[in-house]
Amino acid sequence: MSLNIKKDNTKRIVIVGGGFGGLQLANGLKGTPYQVILIDKNNYHQFPPLIYQVASAGMEASSISFPFRRNFQHRKNFYFRMAELRAIFPEKKLIQTSIGKVEYDYLVLAAGTTTNFFGNRNVERKAMPMKTVDEAMGLQNAILANIERAITCSTQQEQQELLNVVIVGGGATGVEIAGVLSEMKRTILPHDYPDLDPSLMNIYLIEAGNRLLAAMSPESSAAVEKYLREMGVNILLNKRVEDYEGHKVLLADGSSISTRTFIWVSGVAAQAVGHLGTEHLGRGRRIRVDTFNRVQGMEDVFSIGDQCIVEGDEAYPGGHPQLAQVAIQQGNNLAKNFRRLLKGKDLKPFRYKNLGTMATVGRNKAVAEFAHIRLKGFWAWLMWLVVHLRSILGVRNKAVVLLNWMWNYVNYNQSLRMIFYPQKATEIKEREEREARMHWGEDLMKDETPKQE
Amino acid sequence: MSLNIKKDNTKRIVIVGGGFGGLQLANGLKGTPYQVILIDKNNYHQFPPLIYQVASAGMEASSISFPFRRNFQHRKNFYFRMAELRAIFPEKKLIQTSIGKVEYDYLVLAAGTTTNFFGNRNVERKAMPMKTVDEAMGLQNAILANIERAITCSTQQEQQELLNVVIVGGGATGVEIAGVLSEMKRTILPHDYPDLDPSLMNIYLIEAGNRLLAAMSPESSAAVEKYLREMGVNILLNKRVEDYEGHKVLLADGSSISTRTFIWVSGVAAQAVGHLGTEHLGRGRRIRVDTFNRVQGMEDVFSIGDQCIVEGDEAYPGGHPQLAQVAIQQGNNLAKNFRRLLKGKDLKPFRYKNLGTMATVGRNKAVAEFAHIRLKGFWAWLMWLVVHLRSILGVRNKAVVLLNWMWNYVNYNQSLRMIFYPQKATEIKEREEREARMHWGEDLMKDETPKQE
């Protein structure tokens, strides 16, 4: 590994993406002599496990998001830049972003994944994904606006389209949003919309495989399927979605379901990186790395988290699962390896320690699996709450989330069902992007002198 | 006043607008035999006095908003419709809304005001108003995005444009946003943006008159001016804004100030109502009503709050001030008058009881005026906090706002500085509006049978 010394001998690590992996890495580099630049297209870290609660109007977006700048206050030789990666020029040790270029000594790609529509243009245009807080806020707006419209629309057909919810993808996100929407149907609709028959709201969960939560044990799948069926969710297994047209989800078996609330959580693909040859990419567009998370065939470029696929770990020949825990542990291991580099020590390969997986579909209803233990029902649910509360960034956020959950548990009735459309937001974003293109050649670190001391 | 009986003898009151006045009226009709329909373009009530705290990323939008449907749960013979008023047909006792028509026995216009750009198209297109929660969220995005951009933009000129903030209008909203942004400059910028010189952020407050807070006493004006000057706000009195061009605010005296954060809180005009002749409109497009809040020359049509101007009250020959208290008291009086109508009693004219006015510019800094008392500094600020906390709708909101304020008071450092853009929100809204036009003729109350019992 080359150690090309630059300027004041400080080596610069550029991290692209402040999700679980990137944040863990940036935190792990605290106190080292490295200069750290974190690049993210948002100015905040988000907490994906609770995005479905934002989408269902059970939690504020701000409770599961945390501003990067706030997190890194008083951190020395650290810089945040709100930008998107456009291309890597490894021979120049330079990346091009949406707002300019920046040189690196080490580059770490940790940009995660995006929703995979498997090339279906209709689905991509019309379906609502649920990968980000922004998308969850949009989905919440859509769900609430559709119910409002259903009360006064002109035909029964249209009313049914507005009230049917179709969720495609039976993974954790799919079962969680199905569960929380069925709770909304049962506990909110009758009170908020007395002039609407709640039984008209049908929730469909469509999965191409033969069971929900394929990543967990068949027992957990069965338990979750039973919970959801009891809650009134229509579960369709072994069904493939072919297309979406005229407010209809078209299935491969020729049948169709009318809906204007079409939620797509069926798969992910790694975030694309410009100028990265296909020889670097594995399944699901994931960047191929060795057990040290080094991008194979590139110098001083690493990738961690969902965006990469580790090759060479015998325990996981098909790569690790795309989970928060993997990203966190890789970020942690890479931070330690950067410290070892400083001392001229050998790097340590990444070894995934499976801390277990869990999913919840409603109050007192969850499944959890650990090395030797499988839980379901109340105890799994309680564990789910504790684990997620612990993981949320920020004392204030923890307090607000806990308050929300307690409030909800007692009275089943959150007061967050509001349709917000930030005004002129689109214009501002468009202006941003337009003007950003004019700055293609700016250096993000041209004034490197930190004002902090 | 005619009493044309309809259907089951229930009289229908249609209230347009769920602000302070409309909400007070709707609440005041509880338990009466009237059927009440509340129409609002949003599905939530908002609390304007704290909008500036949302705009400055000190409070969540959801804390100062409350869903109408949640507020009216279990209320009998009450209906909410999310729609905008388009036109009134008084001869048919019918209104046309964005999603259909509805008949009324009594109509109450309580739609409030909108920002007045005084016909200046450039200002209207580019300036950011601050009348609604949606606008406040957009403004927050703009402020944060501009600061981010200022770090890496290419020229000093552009950096100054991005960091200068120009606020036009020295009323309560203007002084409050000026105050809170100068606190942001002092307490947040140095920590969140260590690679930016905070002294580059200049805050200008421009007022056409010769003092701030013209609605309060000269003593209060002077106190607030002193506070703001001490906090570093550049106050320009007796200055008129002529135009906005090329990122420059052009003043009537020929000078100009560069800015891309151009906040316009300089005046309001009553919400326009289609098919309402100019003979019904007074100053600022306000609907002329008598002391019973009846629209003059129209039968069974009332108007309350900022949207109307009461003629015939000797104590207020120019109409009442456009304040929350006036709207609340008018809503209250009208509810009582509707009850009197049922008993065949005479209506009581509206009499405004001035409960005082206040404004705050920062911690421990406020002014408050009551009949015989004038306060400033800490006690005025404390009173401001108590009065506003009491007025916020919902126990949960009160708790969250109090938590926020306490948190902020102790550590000066909220963690809400996130730029959110709800995804596909614009598409959903556009679709809504497009499809709404197809339903022009629908009856909003065609299925009147309440499911609630």
Interface residues (C-beta under 8 A of the other chain):
Chain A: N42 N43 Y44 E60 A61 S62 S65 F66 P67 R69 R70 Q73 H74 Y79 R81 M82 I99 G100 M128 P129 T132 V133 D134 E135 M137 G138 Q140 N141 A142 L144 A145 E148 R149 I151 T152 C153 S154 P190 H191 D192 Y193 P194 D195 L196 D197 G394 R396 N397 A399 V400 L403 W407 N413 Q414 S415 L416 R417 M418 I419 F420 Y421 P422 Q423 K424 A425 T426 I428 K429 E432 E435 M438 H439 E442 L444 K446 D447 T449 P450 K451 Q452
Chain B: N42 N43 Y44 E60 A61 S62 S65 F66 P67 R69 R70 Q73 H74 Y79 R81 M82 I99 G100 M128 P129 T132 V133 D134 E135 M137 G138 Q140 N141 A142 L144 A145 E148 R149 I151 T152 C153 S154 P190 H191 D192 Y193 P194 D195 L196 D197 G394 R396 N397 A399 V400 L403 W407 N413 Q414 S415 L416 R417 M418 I419 F420 Y421 P422 Q423 K424 A425 T426 I428 K429 E432 E435 M438 H439 E442 L444 D447 T449 P450 K451 Q452
